[in-house]
Amino acid sequence: MKTKRKWISAAVVLPVLLWGSVAMAFSDTAGDPAEAKINALQKEGILNGMNGDRFAPKEVLTYEQGIRLLVKGFDLNIDNIRFFKEPKASDYYSKVPDNAWYAQDFIIAQFNLGLPAAVDPKSTVTREQFAVLLANAINQKGTFPTILLYNVVADESFIDPNASGSIQFLLNTKITKLDAKQQFRPKSSITRSEAADMLYEARAFVASHSEQQPSTQPEETLTPEVGSGLEGAQNEVDVQIDKISADVNKVTLTVQVPHPGYGVAITGIEFPGGGKAVIRYRLIDPDPDMFYPMVISTAKVSTYLSTDYTPSAKLAK
């Protein structure tokens, strides 16, 4: 029987426009709101500029630059995937040449970030599109339970429902924030400075939480097994809604568990449209060094949602 082989595409020569090599200090970032973060990322070898010492912070980000930024910034790869043949960009995209300097980045992005087949590498990235890609990149580094509050966004009506969950996640984790008018400006093209700012904060978030993650079952094994005492937990989750104000509801999930050592955490909220919000949750294992009374108990966790949404709960898988 032939053994599957993992193919690694040959290195390509990159042009001057790069995200990913150390360069001289930038000459055009003085006074930029993200100056310190840009310089820090440059020193770490995550990014450099355009035409030598220019970073061009106010210029808009293109997909070719943005994908390189995320792949390099989060050290994304496809090392754990076995291929029958060498993967090529043209296997997945209609507008990404196999010999382009960013071709390997787009192959990696296909398996880590999710990109449409018709993506144009030369097109600019909107703020909501970058938010989705950034949230996906963070998810590749682990599951980071956070307290999910509903952030009122003044221009929410312009946000693609498929991007809403990612934007709310980035707002809740302080990776990004709204402007003075409480707007996110989802359809505006993101600038290179804004993208670098978000990347810096996202890397800091992952680094600070990686050492604090609670001991939990791997997400793919959360489906209760017969005899574990957790079978049926997904069906027994109770969703309670308490009105906080005219615009905000407090939503509490209550899950029946075998004993008080178990916990529950919210891993994300999906907004599939139609005024619906699906709250995904996961069960947290008890401390193995502790003893708990074997008494059926309940575990609770809460979040906040706009009154425009009808919530439901689903076990993360």
C-alpha positions, 0 to 999 in steps of 0.5 A, a space after each residue: 500500500 502506498 503511504 500518503 505523503 505531505 507535500 510542501 510547495 517550494 519557497 517563492 521569492 517575495 516582492 518588496 510589499 511584504 508582511 513578514 520580514 524584519 526591516 528598518 524603522 518605518 519613516 511614516 508611522 510617527 503620530 499614527 494611533 497604532 505607531 507603538 503596536 506597528 513598531 512592536 510587530 515589526 520588531 517581532 518579524 511579523 510585518 514590514 512595509 512598502 518600498 523600503 521604510 514606508 509602512 503606508 499606515 493609511 492605505 487600505 489593506 488588500 487580501 494578499 496583504 491581509 492573508 499574509 498578515 494573519 498567517 504570519 501573525 498566528 503562525 498558521 500552517 497545514 503541517 497536520 494535513 496529509 495530501 495525496 498530491 502537492 496542493 496548489 492555489 488553483 485547486 481552491 481559488 479561481 483568481 490566485 495564481 500558483 506562482 504568486 508570492 502569496 499563493 502558499 498563504 492562501 492555501 494555508 488560509 483555505 484550511 484555517 480561515 475559510 475563503 471563497 473560491 472567487 476571492 480576488 487577492 488584489 481587492 480591498 478588505 472591509 472592516 467586517 471581512 477582516 473581523 471574520 478572518 481575524 476571529 477565525 484565526 483566533 479560533 485556530 489557536 484554541 477556545 477562549 471562553 469569554 463573558 459575551 455581552 451584547 454591544 449596541 452598534 449604531 450602524 448594526 443595520 449595515 453589518 452582514 449577519 454572518 459577520 455580526 458574531 465575529 464583531 461582537 466577539 472582538 468588541 467583547 474581548 477588547 481587540 477592537 472598539 467602536 468609534 466616537 459615534 459608536 459605529 463599527 463602519 463595517 463596509 469601510 475598507 480597513 487600513 493597514 494601521 487598523 489591521 495591525 492594531 487589531 492583530 497586535 491586540 488579538 495576539 496579546 489576547 491569545 497569549 494572555 489567555 493561553 496560560 489561563 484556559 480551564 481544563 476542559 474536554 476537547 471540543 470535538 469530544 463534548 458529545 456526551 457518551 452513554 454512562 458519562 452522566 451527561 447524556 441528554 444534557 443538550 436537550 435539558 438546557 433551559 434558556 431563561 430571558 430577563 429584560 434588562 432594558 428596552 433594548 437588552 435582555 439577559 439570557 441565562 443557560 441552565 444545564 443539568 449536570 451529574 454533580 456540582 463540580 461541572 461547569 458551563 461556558 459560552 463559546 460563541 453566539 451565531 446570528 443565522 438571520 431571521 432575528 435568531 441568535 444561537 448561543 453555543 456552550 460547552 461543559 467544563 470538567 470538574 477539578 480531578 483533585 476535588 471531591 464532589 457529592 454525587 448529587 444532580 445539580 445545575 450549572 449556569 452561565 449568562 450573556 446579554 443580547 439585543 431584544 431584537 433576537 430570539 435566543 436558543 442554545 446548542 452544545 458546541 461540537 
